[in-house]
Amino acid sequence: MQGKQNIMIKRTVDACMTVLLLCLMAYQVTGEVLHEWIGIGMTLLVIIHQILNRKWYGATFTSMRTGKTYNVYRVLTTVINLTLLLTFALTALCGMSLSGHAVPFLYGMLKISFARRMHLSISHWAFVLMGLHLGMHIPVMTARLRLKPKMKTALSVIFCCIAGIGLFLFLRSGMPGYLFFRVPFAFLDYDKAGILIFLENMLILSFWTYCGTQGALLCMNSRRKTEIKNKEINR
């Protein structure tokens, strides 16, 4: 019972982090002051998330120390999770160095020009990695669903179409330029309706979530095939 409660708490924290991340990516809607306070809330949630997952980190570092080998799925999730944690930490550090409202006493902690450019790029990497992180967990979360083959096919087509739209918006928004430090400033459309900004960000996030889901499914299918082969060899 306690295990189910912990899982529910983790899922709730993940959901809240996703909502706050979408709000952070909608700077032109929230404005500077609210953006900073949402960033503080996001930082606190990230810390809570790490505390809730302390056993996972303990097991990971123990395995690294003992030389235990993991399957591809576990390796991929570990790389994504640790990289996501690093990007969140860097985004928070740079954001606080630019803060003029939430934590003004930390303003200028890093060189402003460096912090501004790093914050822009690393925050978008956090956005991409968050989508991959969510996608890697979807196959596990939906494993108990008993869907008919036709329903699975229909849902796959729908999600593939949504991801395709997300990819188009991702490329059109100029995010690749932010990710690779090619653009020093974000070009935001303040005339666009707030609901459209959130919708577009959700669609872009859905593309990366879809990529994470497909990656997880490929890893799981590969593991099943390996297990079947091993059973056949051991017969």
VOMI-340005 format. One line per 5 residues: number of its first residue (from 1); their letters; for each residue x, y, z of N, C-alpha, C, CB. Coordinates in Angstrom, 2 decimals, decimal comma. Glycine has a CB too. Example, Ala and Ser with C-alpha at 12.3 -4.5 7.8 and 13.67 -1.06 7.14 Angstrom:
<torfis>
1 = AS = 13,19:-5,69:7,80:12,30:-4,50:7,80:13,20:-3,30:7,80:11,31:-4,47:9,05 ~ 12,85:-2,25:7,08:13,67:-1,06:7,14:12,90:0,03:7,87:14,08:-0,60:5,72
</torfis>
This chain:
<torfis>
1 = MQGKQ = 0,84:-1,22:0,00:0,00:0,00:0,00:0,87:1,26:0,00:-0,95:0,01:1,23 ~ 1,92:1,23:0,86:2,81:2,37:0,93:3,56:2,58:-0,38:3,79:2,19:2,06 ~ 3,92:1,45:-1,05:4,59:1,54:-2,34:3,73:2,24:-3,37:4,97:0,17:-2,84 ~ 2,43:1,94:-3,40:1,51:2,58:-4,33:1,38:4,08:-4,04:0,12:1,92:-4,27 ~ 1,37:4,42:-2,75:1,29:5,84:-2,37:2,52:6,60:-2,83:1,12:5,97:-0,86
6 = NIMIK = 3,70:5,98:-2,68:4,94:6,62:-3,12:4,94:6,84:-4,62:6,15:5,78:-2,71 ~ 4,45:5,83:-5,36:4,38:5,95:-6,82:3,43:7,08:-7,20:3,91:4,63:-7,46 ~ 2,29:7,16:-6,50:1,32:8,22:-6,79:1,91:9,60:-6,51:0,04:8,01:-5,95 ~ 2,67:9,71:-5,41:3,31:10,99:-5,07:4,31:11,37:-6,15:4,01:10,92:-3,69 ~ 5,10:10,39:-6,60:6,09:10,65:-7,65:5,42:11,09:-8,94:6,95:9,40:-7,91
11 = RTVDA = 4,31:10,42:-9,30:3,59:10,78:-10,52:3,02:12,20:-10,41:2,45:9,76:-10,79 ~ 2,53:12,55:-9,21:1,98:13,89:-8,99:3,06:14,95:-9,13:1,33:13,98:-7,61 ~ 4,23:14,68:-8,56:5,36:15,61:-8,66:5,78:15,75:-10,12:6,55:15,13:-7,80 ~ 5,84:14,64:-10,85:6,19:14,68:-12,28:5,19:15,54:-13,05:6,22:13,25:-12,87 ~ 3,90:15,36:-12,75:2,85:16,13:-13,44:2,99:17,62:-13,14:1,45:15,63:-13,02
16 = CMTVL = 3,25:17,95:-11,87:3,41:19,36:-11,49:4,64:19,97:-12,15:3,51:19,49:-9,96 ~ 5,73:19,19:-12,22:6,94:19,67:-12,89:6,69:19,94:-14,37:8,07:18,65:-12,73 ~ 5,90:19,07:-15,00:5,58:19,24:-16,42:4,77:20,52:-16,65:4,81:18,02:-16,96 ~ 3,79:20,75:-15,77:2,96:21,96:-15,88:3,80:23,21:-15,69:1,81:21,94:-14,85 ~ 4,66:23,21:-14,66:5,51:24,37:-14,41:6,50:24,59:-15,54:6,26:24,20:-13,08
21 = LLCLM = 7,01:23,49:-16,11:7,94:23,62:-17,24:7,26:24,29:-18,43:8,49:22,23:-17,65 ~ 6,01:23,90:-18,70:5,26:24,53:-19,79:5,03:26,02:-19,50:3,92:23,82:-20,00 ~ 4,82:26,34:-18,23:4,64:27,75:-17,86:5,95:28,53:-18,03:4,14:27,87:-16,40 ~ 7,06:27,89:-17,67:8,36:28,54:-17,81:8,71:28,79:-19,28:9,45:27,69:-17,16 ~ 8,26:27,89:-20,15:8,54:28,04:-21,57:7,61:29,08:-22,22:8,39:26,69:-22,29
26 = AYQVT = 6,65:29,57:-21,46:5,71:30,57:-21,98:6,00:31,92:-21,31:4,23:30,14:-21,72 ~ 7,22:32,36:-21,42:7,67:33,60:-20,78:6,84:34,81:-21,20:9,14:33,86:-21,10 ~ 6,46:34,86:-22,47:5,71:36,00:-22,96:4,30:36,06:-22,39:5,65:35,98:-24,47 ~ 3,85:34,95:-21,80:2,52:34,91:-21,16:2,62:35,27:-19,68:1,88:33,51:-21,33 ~ 3,59:34,68:-19,00:3,71:34,86:-17,54:4,35:36,19:-17,16:4,52:33,73:-16,94
31 = GEVLH = 5,26:36,68:-17,98:5,99:37,89:-17,61:7,19:37,56:-16,74:5,07:38,86:-16,90 ~ 8,04:38,54:-16,54:9,33:38,32:-15,86:9,18:37,93:-14,40:10,17:39,56:-15,95 ~ 8,35:38,64:-13,64:8,22:38,39:-12,20:7,68:36,99:-11,94:7,30:39,44:-11,53 ~ 6,55:36,66:-12,58:5,95:35,34:-12,38:6,87:34,24:-12,89:4,58:35,26:-13,09 ~ 7,58:34,51:-13,97:8,53:33,53:-14,53:9,58:33,16:-13,48:9,21:34,10:-15,80
36 = EWIGI = 10,07:34,16:-12,77:11,09:33,91:-11,75:10,53:33,08:-10,60:11,66:35,23:-11,23 ~ 9,34:33,40:-10,15:8,76:32,66:-9,01:8,37:31,24:-9,41:7,54:33,41:-8,47 ~ 7,93:31,08:-10,65:7,65:29,72:-11,14:8,95:28,92:-11,19:6,99:29,76:-12,55 ~ 10,04:29,60:-11,57:11,35:28,95:-11,59:11,78:28,49:-10,21:12,40:29,90:-12,16 ~ 11,50:29,30:-9,19:11,80:28,90:-7,81:10,97:27,68:-7,42:11,53:30,07:-6,83
41 = GMTLL = 9,68:27,70:-7,79:8,82:26,54:-7,51:9,31:25,29:-8,21:7,39:26,84:-7,93 ~ 9,76:25,45:-9,45:10,29:24,33:-10,21:11,53:23,77:-9,55:10,59:24,75:-11,65 ~ 12,40:24,64:-9,08:13,63:24,20:-8,41:13,30:23,39:-7,16:14,50:25,40:-8,04 ~ 12,32:23,84:-6,39:11,91:23,11:-5,18:11,34:21,73:-5,54:10,87:23,92:-4,38 ~ 10,54:21,68:-6,61:9,97:20,40:-7,04:11,06:19,43:-7,51:8,95:20,62:-8,15
46 = VIIHQ = 12,06:19,96:-8,20:13,17:19,12:-8,65:13,90:18,51:-7,46:14,16:19,94:-9,52 ~ 14,10:19,33:-6,41:14,76:18,83:-5,19:13,91:17,74:-4,54:15,00:19,98:-4,19 ~ 12,59:17,98:-4,46:11,68:16,98:-3,88:11,71:15,70:-4,70:10,24:17,53:-3,81 ~ 11,74:15,86:-6,03:11,78:14,71:-6,94:13,02:13,86:-6,69:11,74:15,18:-8,40 ~ 14,16:14,51:-6,47:15,40:13,77:-6,23:15,35:13,04:-4,88:16,61:14,71:-6,27
51 = ILNRK = 14,75:13,68:-3,90:14,61:13,04:-2,58:13,73:11,80:-2,68:14,01:14,03:-1,54 ~ 12,64:11,91:-3,42:11,73:10,77:-3,59:12,39:9,62:-4,34:10,46:11,21:-4,33 ~ 13,37:9,96:-5,20:14,05:8,94:-6,00:15,45:8,60:-5,46:14,17:9,41:-7,44 ~ 15,68:8,86:-4,17:16,99:8,63:-3,58:17,40:7,15:-3,64:17,01:9,12:-2,14 ~ 16,44:6,24:-3,53:16,76:4,81:-3,59:17,25:4,43:-4,99:15,54:3,97:-3,21
56 = WYGAT = 16,64:5,03:-6,01:17,06:4,75:-7,38:18,48:5,22:-7,61:16,11:5,43:-8,39 ~ 18,80:6,41:-7,12:20,16:6,92:-7,26:21,15:6,06:-6,47:20,23:8,38:-6,78 ~ 20,74:5,63:-5,25:21,60:4,78:-4,45:21,93:3,48:-5,16:20,95:4,48:-3,11 ~ 20,90:2,86:-5,77:21,09:1,60:-6,49:21,96:1,81:-7,72:19,74:1,00:-6,90 ~ 21,79:2,96:-8,39:22,57:3,24:-9,60:24,05:3,40:-9,28:22,06:4,51:-10,28
61 = FTSMR = 24,35:4,20:-8,24:25,76:4,43:-7,90:26,41:3,18:-7,31:25,86:5,60:-6,91 ~ 25,61:2,37:-6,60:26,14:1,11:-6,08:26,52:0,18:-7,22:25,12:0,43:-5,16 ~ 25,67:0,14:-8,25:25,93:-0,71:-9,41:27,17:-0,24:-10,17:24,73:-0,71:-10,35 ~ 27,34:1,09:-10,28:28,52:1,63:-10,94:29,79:1,24:-10,19:28,43:3,15:-11,06 ~ 29,69:1,27:-8,87:30,86:0,97:-8,04:31,23:-0,51:-8,09:30,60:1,40:-6,61
66 = TGKTY = 30,21:-1,35:-8,16:30,45:-2,80:-8,17:30,66:-3,37:-9,57:29,29:-3,51:-7,51 ~ 30,44:-2,52:-10,59:30,66:-2,97:-11,96:29,53:-3,80:-12,54:31,91:-3,76:-12,02 ~ 28,35:-3,70:-11,95:27,19:-4,44:-12,47:26,76:-3,87:-13,82:26,01:-4,37:-11,46 ~ 26,43:-4,75:-14,74:26,00:-4,31:-16,07:24,48:-4,19:-16,12:26,49:-5,29:-17,17 ~ 24,00:-3,17:-16,83:22,58:-2,93:-16,99:22,18:-3,18:-18,44:22,21:-1,50:-16,55
71 = NVYRV = 20,88:-3,44:-18,63:20,38:-3,56:-20,00:20,30:-2,17:-20,62:18,98:-4,27:-20,02 ~ 20,03:-2,14:-21,93:20,05:-0,88:-22,67:19,02:0,11:-22,14:19,81:-1,13:-24,16 ~ 17,84:-0,39:-21,76:16,78:0,49:-21,25:17,24:1,20:-19,98:15,49:-0,32:-20,96 ~ 17,84:0,45:-19,06:18,28:1,05:-17,80:19,42:2,04:-18,04:18,73:-0,05:-16,82 ~ 20,32:1,71:-18,94:21,42:2,63:-19,26:20,88:3,92:-19,84:22,41:1,97:-20,25
76 = LTTVI = 19,93:3,80:-20,78:19,35:4,97:-21,44:18,61:5,86:-20,44:18,41:4,55:-22,57 ~ 17,79:5,25:-19,58:17,06:6,04:-18,59:18,01:6,70:-17,61:16,06:5,15:-17,82 ~ 19,07:6,02:-17,25:20,05:6,59:-16,32:20,73:7,82:-16,95:21,11:5,54:-15,93 ~ 21,15:7,70:-18,20:21,80:8,81:-18,90:20,85:10,00:-19,00:22,26:8,38:-20,30 ~ 19,59:9,74:-19,39:18,61:10,82:-19,54:18,33:11,48:-18,19:17,30:10,28:-20,14
81 = NLTLL = 18,13:10,67:-17,15:17,81:11,22:-15,82:18,95:12,08:-15,27:17,50:10,08:-14,85 ~ 20,18:11,59:-15,37:21,32:12,34:-14,84:21,57:13,61:-15,65:22,57:11,47:-14,83 ~ 21,41:13,52:-16,97:21,59:14,71:-17,82:20,49:15,73:-17,55:21,61:14,32:-19,31 ~ 19,27:15,25:-17,36:18,15:16,15:-17,04:18,39:16,86:-15,72:16,82:15,36:-16,98 ~ 18,89:16,12:-14,72:19,19:16,73:-13,43:20,25:17,82:-13,58:19,66:15,66:-12,43
86 = LTFAL = 21,27:17,55:-14,39:22,32:18,54:-14,61:21,78:19,79:-15,30:23,45:17,93:-15,45 ~ 20,92:19,60:-16,30:20,37:20,77:-17,01:19,44:21,58:-16,10:19,60:20,31:-18,27 ~ 18,68:20,91:-15,25:17,83:21,64:-14,29:18,69:22,48:-13,35:16,95:20,64:-13,48 ~ 19,79:21,87:-12,86:20,67:22,58:-11,93:21,31:23,79:-12,59:21,76:21,63:-11,40 ~ 21,79:23,63:-13,82:22,42:24,74:-14,54:21,41:25,83:-14,88:23,09:24,23:-15,82
91 = TALCG = 20,20:25,41:-15,27:19,15:26,39:-15,59:18,80:27,22:-14,36:17,89:25,68:-16,12 ~ 18,67:26,54:-13,20:18,34:27,24:-11,95:19,46:28,19:-11,55:18,07:26,24:-10,83 ~ 20,71:27,73:-11,66:21,86:28,55:-11,30:21,93:29,81:-12,15:23,16:27,75:-11,44 ~ 21,79:29,63:-13,47:21,84:30,79:-14,38:20,63:31,70:-14,18:21,90:30,32:-15,84 ~ 19,46:31,09:-13,94:18,25:31,88:-13,73:18,34:32,75:-12,48:17,05:30,97:-13,63
96 = MSLSG = 18,89:32,18:-11,40:19,05:32,95:-10,17:20,06:34,07:-10,33:19,47:32,04:-9,01 ~ 21,06:33,85:-11,19:22,06:34,88:-11,46:21,47:36,06:-12,22:23,24:34,29:-12,24 ~ 20,31:35,82:-12,87:19,63:36,87:-13,64:18,44:37,45:-12,90:19,19:36,32:-14,98 ~ 18,13:36,90:-11,72:16,92:37,26:-11,00:16,97:38,69:-10,46:16,68:36,28:-9,87 ~ 15,89:39,41:-10,72:15,77:40,76:-10,17:14,60:40,88:-9,23:15,65:41,77:-11,27
101 = HAVPF = 13,86:39,77:-9,02:12,64:39,82:-8,20:12,59:38,72:-7,14:11,42:39,73:-9,09 ~ 12,70:37,46:-7,55:12,55:36,35:-6,61:13,74:36,25:-5,65:12,40:35,03:-7,36 ~ 14,96:36,26:-6,21:16,18:36,20:-5,37:17,16:37,26:-5,86:16,84:34,77:-5,41 ~ 16,83:38,55:-5,69:17,68:39,63:-6,23:19,08:39,66:-5,63:17,01:40,95:-5,99 ~ 19,26:39,10:-4,43:20,56:39,10:-3,78:21,56:38,17:-4,49:20,41:38,69:-2,32
106 = LYGML = 21,05:37,32:-5,41:21,93:36,43:-6,18:22,22:36,99:-7,57:21,29:35,05:-6,29 ~ 21,64:38,14:-7,87:21,85:38,75:-9,20:23,34:39,03:-9,42:21,02:40,06:-9,34 ~ 23,84:38,63:-10,57:25,25:38,86:-10,87:26,19:37,82:-10,29:25,65:40,19:-10,38 ~ 25,63:36,73:-9,75:26,46:35,65:-9,19:27,37:35,10:-10,29:25,57:34,52:-8,59 ~ 26,83:35,01:-11,50:27,62:34,66:-12,68:27,63:35,86:-13,62:27,04:33,38:-13,40
111 = KISFA = 28,58:35,89:-14,52:28,62:36,97:-15,50:27,31:37,01:-16,27:29,82:36,80:-16,46 ~ 26,69:38,17:-16,34:25,34:38,30:-16,88:25,24:37,80:-18,32:24,89:39,74:-16,81 ~ 26,17:38,19:-19,18:26,11:37,77:-20,58:26,22:36,25:-20,71:27,23:38,45:-21,39 ~ 27,08:35,64:-19,87:27,24:34,18:-19,88:25,97:33,51:-19,35:28,46:33,76:-19,02 ~ 25,44:34,02:-18,23:24,26:33,43:-17,60:23,05:33,51:-18,51:23,96:34,12:-16,27
116 = RRMHL = 22,90:34,62:-19,21:21,74:34,81:-20,09:21,75:33,81:-21,25:21,73:36,24:-20,64 ~ 22,93:33,66:-21,87:23,03:32,75:-23,02:22,91:31,29:-22,58:24,36:32,96:-23,76 ~ 23,53:30,94:-21,44:23,45:29,58:-20,93:22,02:29,24:-20,51:24,40:29,40:-19,74 ~ 21,35:30,19:-19,88:19,98:29,96:-19,41:19,05:29,67:-20,58:19,47:31,17:-18,63 ~ 19,23:30,43:-21,67:18,40:30,23:-22,86:18,61:28,84:-23,45:18,71:31,31:-23,90
121 = SISHW = 19,87:28,45:-23,62:20,15:27,16:-24,24:19,82:25,99:-23,34:21,61:27,08:-24,64 ~ 20,31:26,02:-22,10:20,15:24,88:-21,19:18,69:24,67:-20,81:21,00:25,08:-19,94 ~ 17,90:25,74:-20,73:16,48:25,58:-20,40:15,75:24,82:-21,51:15,81:26,97:-20,18 ~ 16,17:25,05:-22,75:15,56:24,31:-23,86:16,02:22,85:-23,87:15,89:24,97:-25,20 ~ 17,26:22,59:-23,46:17,71:21,20:-23,32:16,92:20,50:-22,22:19,23:21,15:-23,01
126 = AFVLM = 16,63:21,22:-21,14:15,82:20,64:-20,06:14,42:20,29:-20,57:15,73:21,62:-18,86 ~ 13,88:21,16:-21,43:12,56:20,93:-22,02:12,56:19,66:-22,87:12,14:22,14:-22,88 ~ 13,59:19,51:-23,72:13,71:18,32:-24,57:13,89:17,06:-23,74:14,88:18,47:-25,55 ~ 14,79:17,12:-22,76:15,08:15,95:-21,93:13,89:15,56:-21,05:16,30:16,21:-21,05 ~ 13,10:16,56:-20,64:11,91:16,27:-19,84:10,93:15,46:-20,68:11,24:17,58:-19,33
131 = GLHLG = 10,80:15,81:-21,95:9,93:15,04:-22,83:10,42:13,62:-22,99:9,84:15,71:-24,19 ~ 11,72:13,43:-23,19:12,29:12,09:-23,31:12,11:11,31:-22,01:13,79:12,17:-23,68 ~ 12,30:11,99:-20,89:12,14:11,36:-19,57:10,72:10,84:-19,38:12,49:12,37:-18,46 ~ 9,74:11,67:-19,72:8,34:11,26:-19,61:8,05:10,09:-20,54:7,39:12,43:-19,92 ~ 8,55:10,18:-21,77:8,30:9,12:-22,74:8,88:7,79:-22,34:8,85:9,51:-24,07
136 = MHIPV = 10,04:7,78:-21,70:10,67:6,53:-21,27:9,83:5,80:-20,23:12,05:6,80:-20,71 ~ 8,99:6,54:-19,50:8,17:5,93:-18,45:6,79:5,48:-18,94:8,01:6,89:-17,32 ~ 6,36:5,98:-20,09:5,00:5,69:-20,56:4,74:4,19:-20,79:4,75:6,43:-21,85 ~ 5,65:3,43:-21,44:5,38:2,00:-21,63:5,17:1,25:-20,32:6,51:1,36:-22,39 ~ 5,91:1,62:-19,28:5,76:0,98:-17,96:4,43:1,36:-17,34:6,92:1,37:-17,02
141 = MTARL = 4,06:2,64:-17,47:2,82:3,14:-16,87:1,58:2,56:-17,56:2,78:4,66:-16,95 ~ 1,70:2,24:-18,85:0,53:1,75:-19,60:0,57:0,24:-19,84:0,46:2,46:-20,95 ~ 1,53:-0,44:-19,19:1,71:-1,88:-19,44:0,49:-2,70:-19,03:2,92:-2,39:-18,69 ~ -0,24:-2,22:-18,02:-1,39:-2,99:-17,53:-2,67:-2,75:-18,32:-1,63:-2,65:-16,08 ~ -2,63:-1,81:-19,23:-3,82:-1,55:-20,04:-4,04:-2,68:-21,03:-3,70:-0,21:-20,77
146 = RLKPK = -5,23:-3,20:-21,08:-5,56:-4,29:-21,99:-6,30:-3,70:-23,20:-6,43:-5,38:-21,28 ~ -5,53:-3,27:-24,17:-6,12:-2,65:-25,36:-6,16:-3,64:-26,50:-5,32:-1,40:-25,77 ~ -7,23:-3,57:-27,28:-7,35:-4,42:-28,46:-6,36:-3,96:-29,53:-8,81:-4,41:-29,00 ~ -5,92:-4,86:-30,39:-4,95:-4,50:-31,45:-5,38:-3,30:-32,28:-4,72:-5,68:-32,36 ~ -6,67:-3,24:-32,66:-7,15:-2,12:-33,46:-7,04:-0,80:-32,69:-8,61:-2,36:-33,89
151 = MKTAL = -7,35:-0,84:-31,40:-7,25:0,36:-30,57:-5,79:0,80:-30,44:-7,84:0,11:-29,18 ~ -4,88:-0,17:-30,27:-3,46:0,15:-30,19:-2,97:0,81:-31,48:-2,64:-1,11:-29,90 ~ -3,41:0,26:-32,60:-3,01:0,82:-33,90:-3,54:2,23:-34,07:-3,52:-0,07:-35,05 ~ -4,81:2,43:-33,70:-5,43:3,75:-33,84:-4,71:4,78:-32,96:-6,92:3,69:-33,46 ~ -4,42:4,40:-31,72:-3,72:5,31:-30,80:-2,31:5,62:-31,30:-3,66:4,71:-29,38
156 = SVIFC = -1,65:4,60:-31,85:-0,30:4,80:-32,38:-0,31:5,81:-33,52:0,30:3,46:-32,86 ~ -1,30:5,69:-34,42:-1,42:6,63:-35,55:-1,69:8,04:-35,05:-2,54:6,17:-36,52 ~ -2,60:8,16:-34,07:-2,95:9,48:-33,52:-1,75:10,14:-32,88:-4,09:9,35:-32,49 ~ -1,04:9,38:-32,02:0,12:9,94:-31,33:1,26:10,27:-32,30:0,61:8,97:-30,26 ~ 1,37:9,47:-33,36:2,39:9,73:-34,38:2,09:11,04:-35,11:2,48:8,56:-35,38
161 = CIAGI = 0,83:11,28:-35,40:0,42:12,53:-36,06:0,66:13,74:-35,16:-1,07:12,46:-36,46 ~ 0,31:13,58:-33,87:0,54:14,67:-32,91:2,03:14,98:-32,80:-0,04:14,30:-31,51 ~ 2,84:13,91:-32,75:4,30:14,09:-32,67:4,82:14,77:-33,93:5,00:12,73:-32,48 ~ 4,25:14,44:-35,07:4,66:15,08:-36,32:4,40:16,57:-36,32:3,95:14,44:-37,50 ~ 3,24:16,95:-35,79:2,91:18,38:-35,66:3,90:19,04:-34,70:1,44:18,58:-35,16
166 = GLFLF = 4,22:18,33:-33,61:5,17:18,85:-32,63:6,54:19,07:-33,23:5,27:17,90:-31,45 ~ 6,97:18,15:-34,09:8,26:18,30:-34,76:8,27:19,52:-35,67:8,59:17,03:-35,57 ~ 7,18:19,70:-36,41:7,07:20,86:-37,30:7,16:22,16:-36,50:5,74:20,82:-38,08 ~ 6,45:22,23:-35,36:6,46:23,43:-34,53:7,83:23,64:-33,89:5,38:23,34:-33,44 ~ 8,48:22,53:-33,53:9,82:22,60:-32,94:10,79:23,25:-33,92:10,32:21,19:-32,55
171 = LRSGM = 10,76:22,83:-35,16:11,66:23,39:-36,17:11,28:24,83:-36,51:11,63:22,53:-37,44 ~ 9,98:25,12:-36,58:9,53:26,46:-36,95:9,82:27,48:-35,85:8,05:26,44:-37,26 ~ 9,81:27,01:-34,59:10,00:27,93:-33,47:11,44:28,40:-33,32:9,56:27,26:-32,19 ~ 12,36:27,73:-33,99:13,76:28,11:-33,89:14,48:27,49:-32,70:13,87:29,59:-33,80 ~ 13,85:26,52:-32,05:14,48:25,90:-30,87:15,84:25,26:-31,17:13,55:24,87:-30,31
176 = PGYLF = 16,03:24,64:-32,33:17,36:24,08:-32,60:18,47:25,12:-32,48:17,40:23,47:-33,99 ~ 18,18:26,36:-32,87:19,16:27,44:-32,73:19,48:27,74:-31,29:18,66:28,69:-33,42 ~ 18,46:27,68:-30,41:18,68:27,92:-28,98:19,51:26,78:-28,38:17,33:28,06:-28,24 ~ 19,19:25,55:-28,77:19,86:24,38:-28,19:21,36:24,39:-28,44:19,26:23,10:-28,76 ~ 21,75:24,83:-29,60:23,17:24,76:-29,99:23,86:26,13:-29,98:23,30:24,14:-31,37
181 = FRVPF = 23,34:27,05:-29,15:23,98:28,34:-28,90:24,15:29,18:-30,17:25,33:28,12:-28,26 ~ 23,31:28,94:-31,16:23,44:29,71:-32,40:22,68:31,04:-32,32:22,92:28,89:-33,58 ~ 21,74:31,13:-31,36:20,93:32,34:-31,22:21,10:32,88:-29,80:19,42:32,06:-31,53 ~ 21,59:34,09:-29,63:21,86:34,62:-28,29:20,62:35,08:-27,52:22,81:35,76:-28,40 ~ 19,54:35,40:-28,25:18,33:35,90:-27,60:17,10:35,16:-28,13:18,17:37,42:-27,83
186 = AFLDY = 16,10:34,99:-27,27:14,86:34,34:-27,69:13,98:35,36:-28,41:14,10:33,74:-26,46 ~ 13,43:34,95:-29,53:12,52:35,80:-30,29:11,09:35,36:-29,97:12,80:35,72:-31,84 ~ 10,39:36,14:-29,15:9,09:35,76:-28,63:7,99:36,59:-29,30:9,04:35,93:-27,11 ~ 6,87:35,94:-29,55:5,72:36,60:-30,15:4,74:37,00:-29,06:5,04:35,69:-31,21 ~ 4,74:38,28:-28,69:3,88:38,76:-27,61:2,45:39,01:-28,08:4,45:40,03:-27,02
191 = DKAGI = 2,22:38,94:-29,38:0,87:39,17:-29,90:0,07:37,87:-29,98:0,95:39,82:-31,27 ~ 0,73:36,74:-29,89:0,04:35,46:-30,00:-0,76:35,17:-28,72:1,06:34,32:-30,26 ~ -1,93:34,57:-28,88:-2,77:34,24:-27,73:-2,06:33,25:-26,81:-4,13:33,65:-28,20 ~ -2,22:33,46:-25,50:-1,56:32,62:-24,52:-1,91:31,15:-24,67:-1,91:33,07:-23,14 ~ -3,17:30,85:-24,96:-3,60:29,46:-25,09:-2,88:28,78:-26,26:-5,13:29,40:-25,30
196 = LIFLE = -2,61:29,54:-27,32:-1,89:28,98:-28,47:-0,44:28,69:-28,13:-1,97:29,93:-29,66 ~ 0,16:29,55:-27,32:1,55:29,35:-26,90:1,67:28,08:-26,07:2,05:30,57:-26,09 ~ 0,75:27,89:-25,13:0,77:26,68:-24,31:0,51:25,44:-25,17:-0,29:26,77:-23,18 ~ -0,43:25,56:-26,09:-0,76:24,43:-26,96:0,44:24,03:-27,82:-1,96:24,77:-27,87 ~ 1,12:25,01:-28,39:2,28:24,72:-29,22:3,40:24,08:-28,40:2,79:26,00:-29,90
201 = NMLIL = 3,62:24,59:-27,19:4,65:24,01:-26,33:4,30:22,58:-25,93:4,84:24,86:-25,06 ~ 3,01:22,31:-25,70:2,58:20,95:-25,38:2,81:20,01:-26,56:1,09:20,94:-24,97 ~ 2,53:20,50:-27,76:2,74:19,68:-28,96:4,22:19,40:-29,19:2,14:20,38:-30,20 ~ 5,06:20,41:-28,95:6,51:20,21:-29,09:7,00:19,20:-28,05:7,27:21,54:-28,94 ~ 6,52:19,35:-26,83:6,89:18,40:-25,77:6,42:17,00:-26,12:6,29:18,83:-24,41
206 = SFWTY = 5,25:16,90:-26,76:4,70:15,59:-27,13:5,59:14,88:-28,14:3,28:15,75:-27,69 ~ 6,25:15,66:-29,01:7,16:15,04:-29,97:8,30:14,34:-29,26:7,71:16,09:-30,95 ~ 8,90:15,01:-28,28:10,01:14,40:-27,54:9,54:13,27:-26,64:10,73:15,46:-26,72 ~ 8,32:13,40:-26,13:7,75:12,31:-25,33:7,53:11,08:-26,21:6,41:12,75:-24,69 ~ 7,07:11,31:-27,42:6,88:10,22:-28,39:8,22:9,55:-28,70:6,22:10,73:-29,69
211 = CGTQG = 9,27:10,35:-28,89:10,60:9,80:-29,16:11,08:8,94:-27,99:11,61:10,93:-29,43 ~ 10,85:9,44:-26,76:11,23:8,67:-25,59:10,47:7,37:-25,48:11,02:9,49:-24,34 ~ 9,18:7,41:-25,80:8,35:6,21:-25,75:8,83:5,17:-26,76:6,88:6,57:-26,01 ~ 9,10:5,63:-27,97:9,58:4,70:-29,00:10,94:4,12:-28,64:9,66:5,41:-30,36 ~ 11,80:4,94:-28,04:13,09:4,45:-27,59:12,95:3,38:-26,52:13,93:5,59:-27,07
216 = ALLCM = 12,02:3,62:-25,58:11,78:2,64:-24,51:11,23:1,34:-25,08:10,80:3,21:-23,47 ~ 10,31:1,44:-26,03:9,72:0,23:-26,63:10,77:-0,57:-27,40:8,57:0,61:-27,57 ~ 11,66:0,12:-28,11:12,73:-0,57:-28,84:13,64:-1,32:-27,87:13,54:0,43:-29,68 ~ 13,99:-0,67:-26,77:14,85:-1,31:-25,76:14,17:-2,54:-25,15:15,22:-0,30:-24,65 ~ 12,89:-2,40:-24,84:12,16:-3,51:-24,23:11,99:-4,67:-25,20:10,79:-3,04:-23,75
221 = NSRRK = 11,67:-4,37:-26,45:11,52:-5,43:-27,45:12,84:-6,15:-27,69:10,99:-4,85:-28,77 ~ 13,93:-5,39:-27,69:15,26:-5,99:-27,87:15,59:-6,91:-26,70:16,33:-4,89:-28,01 ~ 15,22:-6,49:-25,50:15,49:-7,32:-24,32:14,68:-8,60:-24,36:15,19:-6,54:-23,04 ~ 13,41:-8,50:-24,79:12,56:-9,70:-24,88:13,14:-10,68:-25,89:11,11:-9,31:-25,27 ~ 13,58:-10,19:-27,05:14,16:-11,06:-28,08:15,41:-11,76:-27,56:14,49:-10,26:-29,35
226 = TEIKN = 16,22:-11,01:-26,80:17,44:-11,60:-26,23:17,10:-12,69:-25,23:18,30:-10,52:-25,57 ~ 16,08:-12,42:-24,40:15,67:-13,42:-23,40:15,14:-14,69:-24,07:14,60:-12,83:-22,47 ~ 14,38:-14,51:-25,16:13,84:-15,67:-25,88:14,96:-16,50:-26,50:12,86:-15,21:-26,98 ~ 15,95:-15,80:-27,08:17,09:-16,50:-27,67:17,87:-17,27:-26,63:18,01:-15,51:-28,37 ~ 18,07:-16,66:-25,47:18,81:-17,31:-24,39:18,09:-18,56:-23,89:19,03:-16,34:-23,24
231 = KEINR = 16,75:-18,47:-23,82:15,96:-19,63:-23,39:16,08:-20,76:-24,39:14,50:-19,26:-23,21 ~ 16,04:-20,40:-25,68:16,16:-21,42:-26,73:17,54:-22,08:-26,72:15,89:-20,81:-28,11 ~ 18,58:-21,29:-26,43:19,94:-21,83:-26,39:20,12:-22,76:-25,20:20,97:-20,71:-26,34 ~ 19,48:-22,40:-24,08:19,64:-23,19:-22,85:18,77:-24,45:-22,83:19,30:-22,34:-21,64 ~ 17,92:-24,63:-23,81:17,07:-25,82:-23,84:17,89:-27,07:-24,17:15,94:-25,66:-24,87
</torfis>
